[in-house]
């Protein structure tokens, strides 16, 4: 839970530092500008608040690894929610309003996570899992989106915590069912493993030797 809080705090700080002009730059999410991704983070923060306020009485059906579903194809941007996110982001107009909304809702989500009992069970997306597993799964989400946020922002000052990168790699490897080559940095494993960057010829050879299936599209 501490790692969730630090990963989320770092992501909120990175978003708060983005100059207005950079909201129109591309993000690491294909087809999304930085402003679209920030708007998506607002929706994600709302989901965290909703989930933490949705207790479940039944036994867990998933954990931090099986929470994630691997899609057969990468997103095309045609999903109705993805399209809505782009329209909603544009409707904010002033980047200050988008930053303010993310800070407001995001801070509340962070407080709710710190106050939650990690052993409690919650329900989301027709799944039941402990709060601890839910927040652990979101360390991967926050870390990937932090990398997405700064992908084309060379002046970004706040980067994902190193232990958040390491934990996210470990989760991704468990989802993949195999380890990435040891020559890969944690960031390389996350970016190449999820199709956010193209592997070099040498990396592709190592991946083939390690029988790593990539890219993994997580949903």
N, C-alpha and C positions, 0 to 999 in steps of 0.2 A: 504494500500500500504506500510505503514511503517512496518507492521508485515510481509509482504512478504519479504521486504528487509532484515529484521533482521533474519528471518528464513533461507533465502538463504545464507546470510553472514555466519551464524553459520554453515551451511552445508558445504560451501566451506572451512571454517576454519578447520572443522573436517577432511575433505578429505586431506587438505594440511599437517596435522599433522601425517598422517598414515605412519609408517616406511615401507620401501620397503618390508621387509619380511612379513608384514601383508597383502599385496595385494593378497597373495595366500590363505588367510584364507577364510572360508565361510562367506557369508553375511546373513542378515535376509531374503533375497529373495531366496526362495527354488531353488536350482540348480545353483545359481550364486555365484561366488567368489566375494571378495571385488573389485577386478579389473574390473569385469563385471559390477558391480553396478556403479562404477565410470565412466566407459565408457557410461553407460546408462544416467548418469547425464549430460555428454557432449551433448548427443543427445537431452535431455530434454531442456538444455539451448539453443540449436539451435532452438528448437520448440518455445520457448518463444520469441526469436528474430524474427523469421518468423511471428509469430502471431501478435506481436506488430507492425509489418510493413505491416499488411494485413488489411487495414480499410474496414469496411462494411457500406453500406448505409441503409440497411433494419433494421427493428426493431429486438431487441434481441429475440432469440428463447429459450435460456436457461439462468440460473443464476449460482451462485457458487455451488449450490446443484444439480440442474438438469443437469449440465455439466457432472456429473459422471454417467456412466452406470454400473449397477450391473450385472456382468456375472453370469451364472448359475454354472460354474465350475472354479476352480482355474487354473492358467496357467500351462501347461505341459512342456514348454520349446520347443515345436515343432513349435510354431509360427515363421514364417520366420524372422521377425525382431528380436525376442528374440535370435534366433540362430545366426543371423548376429552380434548382440551385443557381444556375447561370442567370435566369431572369430575375430572381430575387436579389442576387448580388448587384446586378446592374441598377435595380430599383433604389438601392441605397444612395447612389449618386456620390455623395461626399464620403471619402474613405474614413473620415473621422467618425461618422455614424456607425460604420461597420466595425471599426476598432472598438468603439465604446460598447456596442452590443456584445461583442465577443468577450471583452473584459468583464462586463456585468454578468452575463450568463456563465462564462467560463469560471469566474471566481466563485460563483455559487456552486458550480459542479465540483470544484476543488474542495470547498469546505464540506460539502455533503460526503465526499469520498473519505475525508479525514475523520468524519464523525461516525461513519458506518462501521458496523460489526463485521469483520472479515468472514466470520463463520455463518452469518445470516445467509439465507437463500433468497434469490430474486428471480424474476421472470422477465425475459425479453425475447422477441422474435420467436415465440413459441418454444423457447428453451428455458431450462431451469439450471442455475449454477450458483455457487457461493459468491458472495461479494468479492472475496479475495481473488477467485479465479476470474471474475468479470473484470476487475481492475487490472489484473495481470495481463489479460488479453488486450486491454486498451493501452498498455505500455507499448506493444507492437504497433497499434494504430497511431498513437501519438508520435512515435519515433519515425515511422514511415512518412507521416504527413509533415513532420518537421523538416525532413530531408526534401520533401516535395516543395515546401514553402521557400526554402533558401536555394533551390536548385539553380536558379538563374539570378541570384542576388549575391554577387561576389563580395559586397560590402557588409553582409550580414554578420552581426557580432555574436549573437547567441546561437549556439549549436546544440544538438541533442547531447545529454549527459553520456559519458563513455559507458557507464554501467547500464544505461538504458539501451544503448546500441548492442552491448554484449547480450543482454537479456532478450532483446528482440531477435537477434541472430539465433540464439538457442531455441526460442519458440518457433522460428521459421524452419529450423532444421528438424524439429520434432514434427511439424506439419508436413514437411517434405519427406520425412521418414529416412533421412540420411544427412550426413554432415557435409558442409561445403569444404573445399580444399583449405588446408591451413594457411596457404599463401594468401588467401583472400582476407582483407581487412573486414571488420564487422560491417562497415559501410558498404564495401564492395558486395558482400554476401547479400545484404538487404536490397541494394539497388539492382544488381544483376538477377538475384533470385526472384524478384517480383516484376522483372521486365522493365524496370525504370531506366536502366542503362544497358547498352549493348556490350557483351563481353569481348575482350580482346581475343585474338586467335589463340594465344597461350592459355587464357582463362577458359576458353571454350574446350580446349583439349583436356584441361584438368577436370572440368565438369563432366566431360564424357567419360573420363577414366574413373571418376568417383560415382558414376551412374546417378548424377543429380538431375531430377526432372525440373526443368525451368522453361519459361517463367511461371511462377505461381500467381494466379489472380485470386486474391482473397476477398471474400464477401461475408 
